[in-house]
Amino acid sequence: MRVYIAGKLNDTACDYIKNVHKMIKEAEKVRMSGFSVFIPCLDILAGIVSGNRNYEDYFNNSQEWLDVADALYVLDNWRTSKGTKREIKRARQKNIPVFYSLEDLIKWKK
């Protein structure tokens, strides 16, 4: 099952790096629970190489992956993230279940 990982990313440079760290660590827990994960923050590497992407470039690229996800898993830092709120709304519009805890995601899988 494909799980799109969502959470706050865009903030100051230091906070962004901390948020990327948190997203990857949490995604690994989801992956180790038997899911295939899409981690949108990994596109930072492509952005470093291209050097000319803006926020909407990153956001729009990841939304195609959200559209084919079986579930959306939301990290606990989402409440102040405009992007994550948009992802939650999109998932609900497409009838993709949204989860806020790994335990609930695992229960749903069973």
Phi and psi in radians as a Rosetta constraint file:
Dihedral C 1 N 2 CA 2 C 2 CIRCULARHARMONIC -1.641 0.35
Dihedral N 2 CA 2 C 2 N 3 CIRCULARHARMONIC 2.219 0.35
Dihedral C 2 N 3 CA 3 C 3 CIRCULARHARMONIC -2.138 0.35
Dihedral N 3 CA 3 C 3 N 4 CIRCULARHARMONIC 2.185 0.35
Dihedral C 3 N 4 CA 4 C 4 CIRCULARHARMONIC -1.551 0.35
Dihedral N 4 CA 4 C 4 N 5 CIRCULARHARMONIC 2.220 0.35
Dihedral C 4 N 5 CA 5 C 5 CIRCULARHARMONIC -1.661 0.35
Dihedral N 5 CA 5 C 5 N 6 CIRCULARHARMONIC 2.208 0.35
Dihedral C 5 N 6 CA 6 C 6 CIRCULARHARMONIC -2.170 0.35
Dihedral N 6 CA 6 C 6 N 7 CIRCULARHARMONIC 2.563 0.35
Dihedral C 6 N 7 CA 7 C 7 CIRCULARHARMONIC 3.075 0.35
Dihedral N 7 CA 7 C 7 N 8 CIRCULARHARMONIC 2.971 0.35
Dihedral C 7 N 8 CA 8 C 8 CIRCULARHARMONIC -1.129 0.35
Dihedral N 8 CA 8 C 8 N 9 CIRCULARHARMONIC 2.345 0.35
Dihedral C 8 N 9 CA 9 C 9 CIRCULARHARMONIC -2.243 0.35
Dihedral N 9 CA 9 C 9 N 10 CIRCULARHARMONIC -0.931 0.35
Dihedral C 9 N 10 CA 10 C 10 CIRCULARHARMONIC -1.337 0.35
Dihedral N 10 CA 10 C 10 N 11 CIRCULARHARMONIC 2.001 0.35
Dihedral C 10 N 11 CA 11 C 11 CIRCULARHARMONIC -2.747 0.35
Dihedral N 11 CA 11 C 11 N 12 CIRCULARHARMONIC -2.685 0.35
Dihedral C 11 N 12 CA 12 C 12 CIRCULARHARMONIC -1.133 0.35
Dihedral N 12 CA 12 C 12 N 13 CIRCULARHARMONIC 2.839 0.35
Dihedral C 12 N 13 CA 13 C 13 CIRCULARHARMONIC -0.967 0.35
Dihedral N 13 CA 13 C 13 N 14 CIRCULARHARMONIC -0.813 0.35
Dihedral C 13 N 14 CA 14 C 14 CIRCULARHARMONIC -1.112 0.35
Dihedral N 14 CA 14 C 14 N 15 CIRCULARHARMONIC -0.790 0.35
Dihedral C 14 N 15 CA 15 C 15 CIRCULARHARMONIC -1.155 0.35
Dihedral N 15 CA 15 C 15 N 16 CIRCULARHARMONIC -0.627 0.35
Dihedral C 15 N 16 CA 16 C 16 CIRCULARHARMONIC -1.031 0.35
Dihedral N 16 CA 16 C 16 N 17 CIRCULARHARMONIC -0.827 0.35
Dihedral C 16 N 17 CA 17 C 17 CIRCULARHARMONIC -1.085 0.35
Dihedral N 17 CA 17 C 17 N 18 CIRCULARHARMONIC -0.735 0.35
Dihedral C 17 N 18 CA 18 C 18 CIRCULARHARMONIC -1.101 0.35
Dihedral N 18 CA 18 C 18 N 19 CIRCULARHARMONIC -0.709 0.35
Dihedral C 18 N 19 CA 19 C 19 CIRCULARHARMONIC -1.178 0.35
Dihedral N 19 CA 19 C 19 N 20 CIRCULARHARMONIC -0.661 0.35
Dihedral C 19 N 20 CA 20 C 20 CIRCULARHARMONIC -1.082 0.35
Dihedral N 20 CA 20 C 20 N 21 CIRCULARHARMONIC -0.788 0.35
Dihedral C 20 N 21 CA 21 C 21 CIRCULARHARMONIC -0.991 0.35
Dihedral N 21 CA 21 C 21 N 22 CIRCULARHARMONIC -0.855 0.35
Dihedral C 21 N 22 CA 22 C 22 CIRCULARHARMONIC -1.089 0.35
Dihedral N 22 CA 22 C 22 N 23 CIRCULARHARMONIC -0.742 0.35
Dihedral C 22 N 23 CA 23 C 23 CIRCULARHARMONIC -1.121 0.35
Dihedral N 23 CA 23 C 23 N 24 CIRCULARHARMONIC -0.772 0.35
Dihedral C 23 N 24 CA 24 C 24 CIRCULARHARMONIC -1.155 0.35
Dihedral N 24 CA 24 C 24 N 25 CIRCULARHARMONIC -0.735 0.35
Dihedral C 24 N 25 CA 25 C 25 CIRCULARHARMONIC -1.093 0.35
Dihedral N 25 CA 25 C 25 N 26 CIRCULARHARMONIC -0.761 0.35
Dihedral C 25 N 26 CA 26 C 26 CIRCULARHARMONIC -1.212 0.35
Dihedral N 26 CA 26 C 26 N 27 CIRCULARHARMONIC -0.688 0.35
Dihedral C 26 N 27 CA 27 C 27 CIRCULARHARMONIC -1.061 0.35
Dihedral N 27 CA 27 C 27 N 28 CIRCULARHARMONIC -0.625 0.35
Dihedral C 27 N 28 CA 28 C 28 CIRCULARHARMONIC -1.134 0.35
Dihedral N 28 CA 28 C 28 N 29 CIRCULARHARMONIC -0.654 0.35
Dihedral C 28 N 29 CA 29 C 29 CIRCULARHARMONIC -1.094 0.35
Dihedral N 29 CA 29 C 29 N 30 CIRCULARHARMONIC -0.741 0.35
Dihedral C 29 N 30 CA 30 C 30 CIRCULARHARMONIC -1.111 0.35
Dihedral N 30 CA 30 C 30 N 31 CIRCULARHARMONIC -0.786 0.35
Dihedral C 30 N 31 CA 31 C 31 CIRCULARHARMONIC -1.066 0.35
Dihedral N 31 CA 31 C 31 N 32 CIRCULARHARMONIC -0.748 0.35
Dihedral C 31 N 32 CA 32 C 32 CIRCULARHARMONIC -1.197 0.35
Dihedral N 32 CA 32 C 32 N 33 CIRCULARHARMONIC -0.247 0.35
Dihedral C 32 N 33 CA 33 C 33 CIRCULARHARMONIC -1.570 0.35
Dihedral N 33 CA 33 C 33 N 34 CIRCULARHARMONIC 0.113 0.35
Dihedral C 33 N 34 CA 34 C 34 CIRCULARHARMONIC 1.776 0.35
Dihedral N 34 CA 34 C 34 N 35 CIRCULARHARMONIC 0.241 0.35
Dihedral C 34 N 35 CA 35 C 35 CIRCULARHARMONIC -1.869 0.35
Dihedral N 35 CA 35 C 35 N 36 CIRCULARHARMONIC 2.747 0.35
Dihedral C 35 N 36 CA 36 C 36 CIRCULARHARMONIC -1.675 0.35
Dihedral N 36 CA 36 C 36 N 37 CIRCULARHARMONIC 2.323 0.35
Dihedral C 36 N 37 CA 37 C 37 CIRCULARHARMONIC -2.028 0.35
Dihedral N 37 CA 37 C 37 N 38 CIRCULARHARMONIC 2.583 0.35
Dihedral C 37 N 38 CA 38 C 38 CIRCULARHARMONIC -1.969 0.35
Dihedral N 38 CA 38 C 38 N 39 CIRCULARHARMONIC 2.157 0.35
Dihedral C 38 N 39 CA 39 C 39 CIRCULARHARMONIC -1.993 0.35
Dihedral N 39 CA 39 C 39 N 40 CIRCULARHARMONIC 1.729 0.35
Dihedral C 39 N 40 CA 40 C 40 CIRCULARHARMONIC -1.087 0.35
Dihedral N 40 CA 40 C 40 N 41 CIRCULARHARMONIC -0.417 0.35
Dihedral C 40 N 41 CA 41 C 41 CIRCULARHARMONIC -1.224 0.35
Dihedral N 41 CA 41 C 41 N 42 CIRCULARHARMONIC -0.266 0.35
Dihedral C 41 N 42 CA 42 C 42 CIRCULARHARMONIC -1.186 0.35
Dihedral N 42 CA 42 C 42 N 43 CIRCULARHARMONIC -0.264 0.35
Dihedral C 42 N 43 CA 43 C 43 CIRCULARHARMONIC -1.242 0.35
Dihedral N 43 CA 43 C 43 N 44 CIRCULARHARMONIC -0.061 0.35
Dihedral C 43 N 44 CA 44 C 44 CIRCULARHARMONIC -1.019 0.35
Dihedral N 44 CA 44 C 44 N 45 CIRCULARHARMONIC -0.585 0.35
Dihedral C 44 N 45 CA 45 C 45 CIRCULARHARMONIC -1.136 0.35
Dihedral N 45 CA 45 C 45 N 46 CIRCULARHARMONIC -0.734 0.35
Dihedral C 45 N 46 CA 46 C 46 CIRCULARHARMONIC -1.138 0.35
Dihedral N 46 CA 46 C 46 N 47 CIRCULARHARMONIC -0.646 0.35
Dihedral C 46 N 47 CA 47 C 47 CIRCULARHARMONIC -1.132 0.35
Dihedral N 47 CA 47 C 47 N 48 CIRCULARHARMONIC -0.640 0.35
Dihedral C 47 N 48 CA 48 C 48 CIRCULARHARMONIC -1.126 0.35
Dihedral N 48 CA 48 C 48 N 49 CIRCULARHARMONIC -0.711 0.35
Dihedral C 48 N 49 CA 49 C 49 CIRCULARHARMONIC -1.235 0.35
Dihedral N 49 CA 49 C 49 N 50 CIRCULARHARMONIC -0.817 0.35
Dihedral C 49 N 50 CA 50 C 50 CIRCULARHARMONIC -1.272 0.35
Dihedral N 50 CA 50 C 50 N 51 CIRCULARHARMONIC -0.652 0.35
Dihedral C 50 N 51 CA 51 C 51 CIRCULARHARMONIC 1.297 0.35
Dihedral N 51 CA 51 C 51 N 52 CIRCULARHARMONIC 0.044 0.35
Dihedral C 51 N 52 CA 52 C 52 CIRCULARHARMONIC -2.398 0.35
Dihedral N 52 CA 52 C 52 N 53 CIRCULARHARMONIC 0.423 0.35
Dihedral C 52 N 53 CA 53 C 53 CIRCULARHARMONIC -1.510 0.35
Dihedral N 53 CA 53 C 53 N 54 CIRCULARHARMONIC 2.608 0.35
Dihedral C 53 N 54 CA 54 C 54 CIRCULARHARMONIC -2.013 0.35
Dihedral N 54 CA 54 C 54 N 55 CIRCULARHARMONIC 3.112 0.35
Dihedral C 54 N 55 CA 55 C 55 CIRCULARHARMONIC -0.972 0.35
Dihedral N 55 CA 55 C 55 N 56 CIRCULARHARMONIC -0.822 0.35
Dihedral C 55 N 56 CA 56 C 56 CIRCULARHARMONIC -1.127 0.35
Dihedral N 56 CA 56 C 56 N 57 CIRCULARHARMONIC -0.569 0.35
Dihedral C 56 N 57 CA 57 C 57 CIRCULARHARMONIC -1.033 0.35
Dihedral N 57 CA 57 C 57 N 58 CIRCULARHARMONIC -0.828 0.35
Dihedral C 57 N 58 CA 58 C 58 CIRCULARHARMONIC -1.126 0.35
Dihedral N 58 CA 58 C 58 N 59 CIRCULARHARMONIC -0.855 0.35
Dihedral C 58 N 59 CA 59 C 59 CIRCULARHARMONIC -1.074 0.35
Dihedral N 59 CA 59 C 59 N 60 CIRCULARHARMONIC -0.866 0.35
Dihedral C 59 N 60 CA 60 C 60 CIRCULARHARMONIC -1.094 0.35
Dihedral N 60 CA 60 C 60 N 61 CIRCULARHARMONIC -0.660 0.35
Dihedral C 60 N 61 CA 61 C 61 CIRCULARHARMONIC -1.077 0.35
Dihedral N 61 CA 61 C 61 N 62 CIRCULARHARMONIC -0.736 0.35
Dihedral C 61 N 62 CA 62 C 62 CIRCULARHARMONIC -1.278 0.35
Dihedral N 62 CA 62 C 62 N 63 CIRCULARHARMONIC -0.414 0.35
Dihedral C 62 N 63 CA 63 C 63 CIRCULARHARMONIC -1.148 0.35
Dihedral N 63 CA 63 C 63 N 64 CIRCULARHARMONIC -0.523 0.35
Dihedral C 63 N 64 CA 64 C 64 CIRCULARHARMONIC -1.101 0.35
Dihedral N 64 CA 64 C 64 N 65 CIRCULARHARMONIC -0.561 0.35
Dihedral C 64 N 65 CA 65 C 65 CIRCULARHARMONIC -1.297 0.35
Dihedral N 65 CA 65 C 65 N 66 CIRCULARHARMONIC -0.673 0.35
Dihedral C 65 N 66 CA 66 C 66 CIRCULARHARMONIC -1.043 0.35
Dihedral N 66 CA 66 C 66 N 67 CIRCULARHARMONIC -0.699 0.35
Dihedral C 66 N 67 CA 67 C 67 CIRCULARHARMONIC -1.057 0.35
Dihedral N 67 CA 67 C 67 N 68 CIRCULARHARMONIC -0.448 0.35
Dihedral C 67 N 68 CA 68 C 68 CIRCULARHARMONIC -1.841 0.35
Dihedral N 68 CA 68 C 68 N 69 CIRCULARHARMONIC 0.125 0.35
Dihedral C 68 N 69 CA 69 C 69 CIRCULARHARMONIC -1.317 0.35
Dihedral N 69 CA 69 C 69 N 70 CIRCULARHARMONIC 2.637 0.35
Dihedral C 69 N 70 CA 70 C 70 CIRCULARHARMONIC -1.459 0.35
Dihedral N 70 CA 70 C 70 N 71 CIRCULARHARMONIC -0.405 0.35
Dihedral C 70 N 71 CA 71 C 71 CIRCULARHARMONIC -2.736 0.35
Dihedral N 71 CA 71 C 71 N 72 CIRCULARHARMONIC 2.768 0.35
Dihedral C 71 N 72 CA 72 C 72 CIRCULARHARMONIC -1.998 0.35
Dihedral N 72 CA 72 C 72 N 73 CIRCULARHARMONIC 2.186 0.35
Dihedral C 72 N 73 CA 73 C 73 CIRCULARHARMONIC -1.919 0.35
Dihedral N 73 CA 73 C 73 N 74 CIRCULARHARMONIC 2.147 0.35
Dihedral C 73 N 74 CA 74 C 74 CIRCULARHARMONIC -1.900 0.35
Dihedral N 74 CA 74 C 74 N 75 CIRCULARHARMONIC 2.191 0.35
Dihedral C 74 N 75 CA 75 C 75 CIRCULARHARMONIC -1.249 0.35
Dihedral N 75 CA 75 C 75 N 76 CIRCULARHARMONIC 2.789 0.35
Dihedral C 75 N 76 CA 76 C 76 CIRCULARHARMONIC -1.242 0.35
Dihedral N 76 CA 76 C 76 N 77 CIRCULARHARMONIC -0.123 0.35
Dihedral C 76 N 77 CA 77 C 77 CIRCULARHARMONIC -1.658 0.35
Dihedral N 77 CA 77 C 77 N 78 CIRCULARHARMONIC 0.337 0.35
Dihedral C 77 N 78 CA 78 C 78 CIRCULARHARMONIC -1.363 0.35
Dihedral N 78 CA 78 C 78 N 79 CIRCULARHARMONIC -0.404 0.35
Dihedral C 78 N 79 CA 79 C 79 CIRCULARHARMONIC -1.047 0.35
Dihedral N 79 CA 79 C 79 N 80 CIRCULARHARMONIC -0.456 0.35
Dihedral C 79 N 80 CA 80 C 80 CIRCULARHARMONIC -1.811 0.35
Dihedral N 80 CA 80 C 80 N 81 CIRCULARHARMONIC 0.223 0.35
Dihedral C 80 N 81 CA 81 C 81 CIRCULARHARMONIC -1.815 0.35
Dihedral N 81 CA 81 C 81 N 82 CIRCULARHARMONIC 1.976 0.35
Dihedral C 81 N 82 CA 82 C 82 CIRCULARHARMONIC -1.100 0.35
Dihedral N 82 CA 82 C 82 N 83 CIRCULARHARMONIC -0.694 0.35
Dihedral C 82 N 83 CA 83 C 83 CIRCULARHARMONIC -1.108 0.35
Dihedral N 83 CA 83 C 83 N 84 CIRCULARHARMONIC -0.767 0.35
Dihedral C 83 N 84 CA 84 C 84 CIRCULARHARMONIC -1.154 0.35
Dihedral N 84 CA 84 C 84 N 85 CIRCULARHARMONIC -0.657 0.35
Dihedral C 84 N 85 CA 85 C 85 CIRCULARHARMONIC -1.069 0.35
Dihedral N 85 CA 85 C 85 N 86 CIRCULARHARMONIC -0.693 0.35
Dihedral C 85 N 86 CA 86 C 86 CIRCULARHARMONIC -1.124 0.35
Dihedral N 86 CA 86 C 86 N 87 CIRCULARHARMONIC -0.686 0.35
Dihedral C 86 N 87 CA 87 C 87 CIRCULARHARMONIC -1.157 0.35
Dihedral N 87 CA 87 C 87 N 88 CIRCULARHARMONIC -0.720 0.35
Dihedral C 87 N 88 CA 88 C 88 CIRCULARHARMONIC -1.083 0.35
Dihedral N 88 CA 88 C 88 N 89 CIRCULARHARMONIC -0.797 0.35
Dihedral C 88 N 89 CA 89 C 89 CIRCULARHARMONIC -1.057 0.35
Dihedral N 89 CA 89 C 89 N 90 CIRCULARHARMONIC -0.786 0.35
Dihedral C 89 N 90 CA 90 C 90 CIRCULARHARMONIC -1.092 0.35
Dihedral N 90 CA 90 C 90 N 91 CIRCULARHARMONIC -0.775 0.35
Dihedral C 90 N 91 CA 91 C 91 CIRCULARHARMONIC -1.039 0.35
Dihedral N 91 CA 91 C 91 N 92 CIRCULARHARMONIC -0.791 0.35
Dihedral C 91 N 92 CA 92 C 92 CIRCULARHARMONIC -1.110 0.35
Dihedral N 92 CA 92 C 92 N 93 CIRCULARHARMONIC -0.691 0.35
Dihedral C 92 N 93 CA 93 C 93 CIRCULARHARMONIC -1.105 0.35
Dihedral N 93 CA 93 C 93 N 94 CIRCULARHARMONIC -0.511 0.35
Dihedral C 93 N 94 CA 94 C 94 CIRCULARHARMONIC -1.731 0.35
Dihedral N 94 CA 94 C 94 N 95 CIRCULARHARMONIC 0.188 0.35
Dihedral C 94 N 95 CA 95 C 95 CIRCULARHARMONIC 1.031 0.35
Dihedral N 95 CA 95 C 95 N 96 CIRCULARHARMONIC 0.606 0.35
Dihedral C 95 N 96 CA 96 C 96 CIRCULARHARMONIC -1.623 0.35
Dihedral N 96 CA 96 C 96 N 97 CIRCULARHARMONIC 2.148 0.35
Dihedral C 96 N 97 CA 97 C 97 CIRCULARHARMONIC -1.106 0.35
Dihedral N 97 CA 97 C 97 N 98 CIRCULARHARMONIC 2.487 0.35
Dihedral C 97 N 98 CA 98 C 98 CIRCULARHARMONIC -1.976 0.35
Dihedral N 98 CA 98 C 98 N 99 CIRCULARHARMONIC 2.281 0.35
Dihedral C 98 N 99 CA 99 C 99 CIRCULARHARMONIC -2.185 0.35
Dihedral N 99 CA 99 C 99 N 100 CIRCULARHARMONIC 2.494 0.35
Dihedral C 99 N 100 CA 100 C 100 CIRCULARHARMONIC -2.007 0.35
Dihedral N 100 CA 100 C 100 N 101 CIRCULARHARMONIC 0.029 0.35
Dihedral C 100 N 101 CA 101 C 101 CIRCULARHARMONIC -2.524 0.35
Dihedral N 101 CA 101 C 101 N 102 CIRCULARHARMONIC 2.561 0.35
Dihedral C 101 N 102 CA 102 C 102 CIRCULARHARMONIC -1.123 0.35
Dihedral N 102 CA 102 C 102 N 103 CIRCULARHARMONIC -0.632 0.35
Dihedral C 102 N 103 CA 103 C 103 CIRCULARHARMONIC -1.049 0.35
Dihedral N 103 CA 103 C 103 N 104 CIRCULARHARMONIC -0.801 0.35
Dihedral C 103 N 104 CA 104 C 104 CIRCULARHARMONIC -1.128 0.35
Dihedral N 104 CA 104 C 104 N 105 CIRCULARHARMONIC -0.656 0.35
Dihedral C 104 N 105 CA 105 C 105 CIRCULARHARMONIC -1.107 0.35
Dihedral N 105 CA 105 C 105 N 106 CIRCULARHARMONIC -0.773 0.35
Dihedral C 105 N 106 CA 106 C 106 CIRCULARHARMONIC -1.132 0.35
Dihedral N 106 CA 106 C 106 N 107 CIRCULARHARMONIC -0.748 0.35
Dihedral C 106 N 107 CA 107 C 107 CIRCULARHARMONIC -1.040 0.35
Dihedral N 107 CA 107 C 107 N 108 CIRCULARHARMONIC -0.745 0.35
Dihedral C 107 N 108 CA 108 C 108 CIRCULARHARMONIC -1.090 0.35
Dihedral N 108 CA 108 C 108 N 109 CIRCULARHARMONIC -0.676 0.35
Dihedral C 108 N 109 CA 109 C 109 CIRCULARHARMONIC -1.079 0.35
Dihedral N 109 CA 109 C 109 N 110 CIRCULARHARMONIC -0.634 0.35
